[in-house]
Amino acid sequence: MFAYAASRVIQTVIVLLVISFIAFLLVTNIGDPLAALLSADSTVAERADLIARLGLDQPLLLRFLHFIGNFLRGDFGLSYRTQDPVAHLIAERLPATMELAVVSLLITLAVGIPAGIYCGVHPKSALGRLIMVVSAAGITLPNFVVGIVLIAIFAVRFGLFPSFGRGTTVDLGFWTTGLLTASGWRAIILPATTLATFQVAFVIRILRTQLMEVGQSEHIRFARARGLSEARIWYVYAIKNTLLPVITVLGLQLGNIIAFSVVTENVFAWPGLGSLFLQSIQSADIPVIAIYLIFVGVVFMIINLAVELCYPLIDPRVLRRQS
């Protein structure tokens, strides 16, 4: 188990270093930090001082090592657009994105797993077919279309939920949350549902496919031959054999929710990292873009590492296949 975990951690570190180097090259070769950080009437001495402070007069490899060191200390540089520390901008927007991702994941789990299990156990039932038709629409419709439709129905037509913003928030000192207020919950329902639409449809289809495949396997037929009840066969033996792919999918979907919330946040004017990323692209704010890319890479790699470390706990045969 230790060797398995160590190999996965080393692979994760290597990939994160590659992602960091790509982001560093992005910062280094795109845009002019001097033009962004210096005023038009700056002197040659001020320019030379800024070059020295930014380390632009040093070799590329040494600058990359400084970049990694500063990143590990939480120093992400300055935003070209606002002149504020990038770490401050990220910390300010992170709670909104994380709360949106968590609520979206809860909706995905609460809706996708029961519906997927039902469709897998009863694939030919009328309700199962209806769920599959709806899930097909959920996969094909873009997020922004789903968001606009939800706004038109529930915000404009019935006035049940706000169409933009995060609602009233509570500052806890280390975290700003809207989940402690009624208006915060009302504000998060539509964007979280929009973000969860594709994830729910995807989980339903993957669960249905896995259960139907497991249902045709030898050990399920043997369980039926032993006279076990259908409920025990499906909800104990069959579901257990679908856990690995389902956990993998759910982990990746959480990463997708965090990484690809850009469109949803833009539709609902949600003040998260996705909105910050779009603003940074529009103003060519390279330091913010680079740190956002690293953040997305870190999220995906940590989730992937956690999922892979769970594999041996669910199915010990994974360790034997690795040896």
N, C-alpha and C positions, 0 to 999 in steps of 0.2 A: 504493500500500500504506500509506504514511504517513497519508494523509487518511482511509483506511478505518479504520485503527487508532485515530487521534485521535478520530474520531466515536464509535467504540464506547466509548472510555475516558470521553469526556464524558458519554455516556448513562449509563454505569455510575455515575459520580460523582453525577449528578443523582438517580438512583434511590436511591442510598445516603443522600443528604441527606434525601430524602422519608421513607425508613424511619427515619432518626435523629430526624426531627422528630416522627413518630408516636410513637416510643418516648419522646421527651422529654415529649410531652403526656401519655403514660401515667404517667410518673413524677410529673408536675406535678399532675395532676387526680385521681388515684386514690390513696387512702391518705393518712395524715397522718404525715410524717416526724418532726414534733416529738413526737407521742405515742409513736412507736416508739423514738426516740433519747433522750428525756428520761425521767427517773424521775418517779414520782408526786409526790415531795416537792421537785421542782426549783423554783427561785426565778424571779421575773420577769426578773431580770438574766441568769440562765443561759438562759432562753428567748430573750431578745433577742439574746444572744451567738450562739446556735445559728442564729437566723434570719439574722444578718449573715454567719456563716461559710458557710451553705448558699446565700446569695444570694437568699433568698426575698423580700427587700424590693426587688429590682430588677425592671425591666420584663421582659416575657416574651421579647422578641427578644434582649435582652442575656443573659438567663439561658440561652437556647438556644445562643448563641455560646460562652458559658462551658462549657456541656455538651459541645459539639463539641470545644472546646479541651482539656478534661479527658479526653475520650474518646481523642483523638489522643495524649495523654501517658500513657495507660494508667490514668488515675484514673477509675474507674467508680462511685465513691461507696461508701456503706456498706450492708450488708445489714440490713434491719429485723429479720430473724429471729435472726442470730448476732452482729450488730454488727461483723462482720469486713469488710475491704475486699472488694468484689465481684470485683476483679481477682484477689485471692488465691483466692477460691472457684472462679473460672473456670479459673485456671491449675492448680489442684489436680485438677479433674475432666476437663480437656481431654484429657490423654493417653489415658485409658481410652476416651473416645468416639472419638478419632481412630484408635486402634489397632483398635477394633471396626469402624469404617467401612472402613479399609484392608483388613482381612482379609475382610470381607463383599464388598468390590469385587473382590478377587482370586478369591473363590469364584464371583462372578457372571461374571467374564471366563473363568475356567477351565471352567465348566460351560455358561453361556448361549451363548457364541459358537460353540463347536463343535456344540452341539445345534441351535442356530438355523440354522447353515449346512447341517447334515445335513437338517433338515426342509425347508429351502428348495430344496435340490438333489434330494432324494428325498421329495417331499410325499406320495406315494401308497404308500410302503413301510410295512410293518407296524410297524417301529421308529419311523418318523416319526410315524405316527398315535398310537402309544403315548406318545411324548414330548409331543405336543400335548394328549392327555388329561391327563397329569400336570401340564403347564403350566397348563391350565385350572383344576385344583385349586389350584395354587400362587397363582394370581391371586385366586381367590374366597375362600380361607381367610384369616381375619384373622391377623395376626402372633401375637397372644397365644394363639390356638388352636394354631398350629404350635409355638410355644414349649412349651406345656403338654404336647403330644403327645411332643415330643422329650425333655422331662424325664422323662415317664412311662416311655418306652421305654429311653433310653440312660443315664439317671441312676438312676431308681428300679429298673427291672426288671433291667438288666444291670450297673449300677454302673460304666460305662465313663468317664463324665464327671461333674464336679460340677454340681449344679443351681443354684448361686448363687455370687456372688463373682467376684473377678478372679484368684484364686490368688496365688502368691508373686510379689512384684514386686521389681524392682531399681531403686534410686534412682541415676540418673546425674548428679544435680545439677540439670540443666536439664530433665530428663524422667524420669518414673517409668514403667517399662515392665514388662509381664509376659511379653513375647515372648522374653526371655532365660532363662526358666525352663520346665521341663517342666510344672509345675502351671499356669503361666500359659497355656501353649498348650492344655492340657486344658480350662481354664476358658473359653477364648474360642471353642472349636469350636461349642458348641450355640447361644450367642447370635448368633454370626456367621452360622451356617447359617440360623437363624430370620430374621434380618434380610435375608439374601440370597435367601430363597425367592421373594418377590414379584418382586425385581429379575431373577432368573434367568428366571422365567416370562415376564416382560415383554420381556426381550431376545430370548428364543427366538421369541416371536410377532412382534416387529417385524422381526427378521432374516428370518424365513420369508416374511413379507408382502413385504418389499422385494426379496428374491431372486426370488420368484415373479413379481413385477411386472416386474423387470428382465429376467427370462428370456423375457418375451413382447415385448420391445422390438425395434426394427428392427436395431440394431447387433448384437444377439445372433444374430438370424436370418441376418444377413450373415456373421457369423463362422462359423456352421454351414455356410453355402453355400460358404465358402472351404475347408472341410474340416478346420478346426481340431478338435482333440480336445475331448471334453466336459469333461475335467478343466481344460484351459487356458481354455475358455470360462467355466466357472463360477468357478474359483479365481483367475483373473487379471482378466478383463474384467467379469464380473457383480459380483463382490465389490467391485471398485474403485468401481463406481457406487452402491454402498450405503453407502459410508463416511460421507458427510455426515450422513444421518439417524441412523446408528448411533452416531457420535461424539456427536451432539447428545443422543441418548437416554442414553448412558453417562455423559455429564457431568451431566445432570439427575438420574440415578439416584444418583450419588455425593452430590449435594446432598441428595436425599431420604433417603439412608442416614444422613447426619449430622443432618439436621433432624428426621426422624421416627423416631429410635431410642428415643423416650420410652417407648413401650409395651414394647419388647423389653428395655430396661434395667430397667424396673420388674418384669417377669416374672422376670428372672434376678438381680435385686438387683445389677445392674452399676453400679459407682460412677462414672458418667459425668455428662455435662451433662444428659442426659434425666432422670435421677433427681433431679438438683438442680432442674431446672425443675418437676417435679411437686411436690417439697417446697416450692418457692417459691409455687406456686399455692395449695397447701393452707394456707399461712400468710400469704398476701397480701403476699409479699415483692416489692414492686413494682420496686425497683432491679434485682434479679436477673432478674426477668421481662423488663424492658425491655432489659437488656444481652444476654440470650439471644436476643431477637427481632432485635436489631441483628446479633448474631453470625450467626444463620441467614441474614439478608439479605445480609451480607457474603460468606458462603460461596457462596450461590447466584449472586450477581453476579460474583464472581471466577471461578467455574467457567464461568459463561455467557460472560464476557469471554474467557477462555482458549479456549473452544470456538470462538467467533466469530473470534478471531485465527488459529485453525488452518484455517479454511475456505479462505482464498486459497492456503495451502500445499498443500492437498489438491486443490482445483479452482480454477485461476486464473480460470475464467469468472465466479466470484463478483465479482471486482473489476470486470469489464466490465459486469455487471448493475447494479453500484452507481454507475457513472459516468453 
